[in-house]
Amino acid sequence: LLFTGTIAPWRVNACLLPIVAGVAYAALKPDSTAFDLSALWSYASIAALGSTIAFAIAKLLAKQLMTKDMKKQRNLDPANNYALLTCCSTALLFFPSLFGQGASALNAFSLMDDKAAFVRQLFSCG
């Protein structure tokens, strides 16, 4: 609503209910009906939430800014558009993540037994 000015149809919102229910189910403690919300305030959870929100906003803004002619000229079907946004976000976030995680990532990489296999798998699957 904030970026597009429209409200999604009820069917779109209804499709999100299984996702919300799954997250709520995952937050349940084993053998209990109480929710464990303590892990929600960890750095990883907040960073993941921020990343998800930022990617959704980028997708909405890209959808608004690109006209049909622009998409046709540049061959931006949904798969290419997603790939372009992923490459742009990778380029934008590479150095901040290197600054934040660089030393520990380098230490973990140096402790690996088969570094070549890791690099091959990383570049083959993304």
N, C-alpha and C positions, 0 to 999 in steps of 0.2 A: 504494500500500500504506500509505503514511504517513497519508493523510487519510481514505481510505475503509475501510481494514482488510481489503480484499479484493485478490486478485491477478487481473488481467485474464486471460481465456482465451487459450490459445496462438494462436488465430486472430487475435485483436486485436493481439497482439504481432508476429505474422508479417506483418500488414499494414504495420507500421512498418519492416520490413526494406528495402523499396525507397527509403524516405525516407533512412534511414541510409546506404544504398549510394550514393544520389545526392549526399549531403553529402560522403561520403568521396571520390567521384569528382571532385567540384568542388574538393576540397582538393589533388588531385594537381597537380604542376607539369607544364607542357607538356613533352612529349618526355622524360618521366622517370617513374620509378615511386616516387619519394620524395614524401612528404607535406610540404606547406609549412604548418607549424603556427605560424609567426611571426605571421600575421595574426589568429590566434585570441585573442591577448592584447591586442588593441587595445581602446580604450574603447568603440567602436561595437559590437564583437562581444560584449563583456561586458554592455553595456546591452541589446542585443537578446536575449541569453540570459536576463537578468533579467526583461525584459518578458514573454517567452514563459512563463517559469516562474510569474511572478505572475499572468498571465491564466489559466493552467491551474489554479492553486490557487483563484483566485476562482471559476472555473466549477465546480470540484468542490465548493467550500463552498456556492455558491448552489444547486447541485443537491441537496445534503444538507439544507439549511435549508428549502427550499420543499416543502410537502406538495402532494399532488394537488389537495386542495380549494383551497389558496391559488392554485395555478396556474390552476385553472378559474375562480375568482372574478375574478382580475385579467387573464384572457386571456393568460397567459404560455405561448404555444406556443414551440417552440425558436427561431423567428426573432425573436419579441418578447423572449424572454429574452436572446438575444445582443445585440439592439439596446439593451436596458436596461443590460446590463453594459458595453457600449461607451460609452454616454452617461455612466454613472457613472465609468468610468475616465478619460474625457476631462475631466470636471469635476474629478476628483481630481488629474490630472496637468497641467492647463493652466498653473497658476501656477508650479510647479517647472520646467516646461519653458520657460516664458517667462523665468524668472530665469536659467536655464542657457544658453539660446540666443537670448534676446531681442535683444541688440545685433547679433549677426551676422545673424539673420533679418531684422531691420529694415533693415540695410545691403544685404542681397541683394534685398529687396523694393524698395528705393529705386533699385536699378540696373536693374530690369525696364523693358522698353519699354512693354508693354501690361498695366498693372496691373489694369485693369477685367476683361480676359479671364481673368487668373489668378484673381481673386476669384470670378468667375462659375463657372469650372471647379472651384475648390476647394469651393464650396458645392453645386454640382450633383452632384459625385461623392463628396464626403466627403474 
